[in-house]
Amino acid sequence: SQQGEEDPQALSIQEGENATMNCSYKTSINNLQWYRQNSGRGLVHLILIRSNEREKHSGRLRVTLDTSKKSSSLLITASRAADTASYFCATAYSGAGSYQLTFGKGTKLSVIP
Amino acid sequence: DSGVTQTPKHLITATGQRVTLRCSPRSGDLSVYWYQQSLDQGLQFLIQYYNGEERAKGNILERFSAQQFPDLHSELNLSSLELGDSALYFCASSVSAETYNSPLHFGNGTRLTVT
């Protein structure tokens, strides 16, 4: 079963606007990662935020983590048409004696030129 | 380009058949992971190998098996295929044995269609 759940499932915005996607998870985590997937392609790692971090930036991306609420958000500022993709959060959980990344079902972002 | 190579890109086969998917990890990565992505189930972790040894198992069916060879490439074998096995199969690699320490690098997947 999915550990993380993204919200909303789909998001459509105009180019230049900001896009915010949220992720909620159920159990304690070591870190949380965000990935992007262009249609029919492999996932690309965006950011890893550790459980003792509250915020992290990478270019136009800003990720926050609230461990008390078991949630994270990904903000993409000044969006571009090329940002159109699905965005997944992934958390590491302990299963079969090893930590494995589990992915949510993703938020599908459409940026309209 | 992630550096992870998966072949073939597309595979169409009939129910009951067996197929082999191949993955070459990024240079220097010792861990290989297999994931299945379908519309209804999302991205499901199947199995991980680290330096030739099975490291962790996820939701992998008994009809499926995998191995990692001494040159670190990996193969995922799917047998007695059913219509529900149609999906995108991704291979990913990482340096570390533990996924919480480092990001995964994904290949572009093999799209399997079972008819």
Interface residues (C-beta under 8 A of the other chain):
Chain A: Q2 I29 N30 N31 Q33 Y35 G40 R41 G42 L43 V44 H45 L48 F88 A92 G95 A96 G97 S98 Y99 Q100 L101 T102 F103 G104 K105 G106
Chain B: S2 V4 Y33 Y35 G42 L43 F45 Q48 R55 A56 K57 G58 L88 F90 A92 A97 E98 T99 Y100 S102 P103 L104 H105 F106 G107 N108 G109 R111
